[in-house]
Amino acid sequence: MDCFALAGSLRAANARVVAGQWALLEQRAHVRELEQCGLDASTAKALLEIYEEQQAMSIIDRNSLSQTLMSLATDRSSPVDYDDRGLFDAADDFHLQQAA
């Protein structure tokens, strides 16, 4: 997978983590409301547990994509050619020797 595809996947993974965080907050509030009203919150708690497991998986996925993208960025050789031989002609060399 190239860097651009990985970056897109990472943005999508970040969006899933954020959406999951909102879902967790809403579900926790829902459980709290049910418990405060004295109603059965077992189904809401079970759903909250599923949300928490999914959030953990989303975070693992996001972190894995981030690490892969970082390793690609650091493992790649630079496309810049640093070999400056041949950029100077004899006249330039003469001026450089005078400056020294």
Number of C-alpha atoms within 10 A of each C-alpha: 7 8 13 10 11 16 15 12 16 20 15 13 20 18 14 18 21 15 12 19 15 12 16 19 11 13 18 16 12 16 21 15 13 15 13 10 10 9 10 11 17 12 10 16 16 12 16 20 14 13 17 16 11 15 20 14 13 19 17 14 17 21 15 13 19 19 11 16 20 12 11 14 12 9 9 8 8 9 6 6 6 7 7 7 7 7 7 9 9 9 8 11 11 10 10 10 8 8 7 5
